[in-house]
């Protein structure tokens, strides 16, 4: 989860998405109880290229996903 946030801070949305999906695979309850995870998932879903599993994770967290930002 911390690696996902670090990737996000560095602008690596794909890397952040991959780490989130991996964290959810390894420890879903831990991931889903941390408030900052909602922010990271929402940002990755909104801004980054779609990583398999991020949309599913966003839905599981009750977040609305947005299309990637143009630009």
C-alpha positions in Angstrom: 0.0 0.0 0.0 2.8 2.4 0.8 4.5 1.5 -2.5 1.3 2.3 -4.3 1.2 5.7 -2.7 4.9 6.3 -3.5 4.3 5.4 -7.1 1.3 7.7 -7.2 3.4 10.5 -5.7 5.9 10.0 -8.4 3.3 10.0 -11.2 3.5 6.3 -11.9 -0.2 5.5 -12.1 0.4 2.1 -13.6 2.9 1.1 -10.9 0.5 2.4 -8.2 -2.3 0.3 -9.7 -0.3 -2.8 -9.8 0.8 -2.4 -6.2 -2.8 -1.8 -5.1 -4.0 -5.0 -6.9 -1.2 -7.0 -5.3 -1.9 -5.6 -1.9 -5.6 -6.5 -2.3 -4.6 -10.0 -3.4 -2.4 -10.5 -0.3 -4.3 -8.7 2.4 -7.7 -7.5 1.2 -9.0 -6.7 4.7 -6.0 -4.7 5.6 -6.1 -2.7 2.4 -9.8 -2.0 2.6 -9.7 -0.7 6.2 -7.1 2.1 5.5 -8.6 5.4 4.7 -5.8 6.6 2.5 -6.3 3.6 0.2 -9.6 5.0 -1.0 -7.8 8.2 -2.1 -5.1 6.3 -3.9 -7.5 4.0 -5.6 -9.7 6.9 -6.7 -6.8 8.8 -8.1 -5.3 5.8 -10.0 -8.7 4.9 -11.4 -9.3 8.5 -12.5 -5.8 9.4 -13.8 -3.9 6.4 -14.9 -4.1 3.8 -17.6 -6.4 1.0 -16.5 -4.5 -1.7 -14.7 -6.5 -5.0 -14.5 -8.2 -5.1 -11.2 -8.2 -1.4 -10.2 -11.8 -0.8 -11.5 -12.9 -3.9 -9.5 -11.1 -2.7 -6.4 -12.7 0.8 -6.8 -16.1 -0.8 -7.1 -15.5 -2.9 -4.0 -14.6 0.2 -2.1 -17.7 1.9 -3.3 -15.9 4.5 -5.4 -17.0 5.8 -8.8 -14.3 5.4 -11.4 -13.7 8.1 -13.9 -12.3 7.9 -17.4 -8.6 8.8 -17.6 -7.7 12.4 -17.7 -7.0 13.8 -21.3 -3.7 15.2 -21.9 
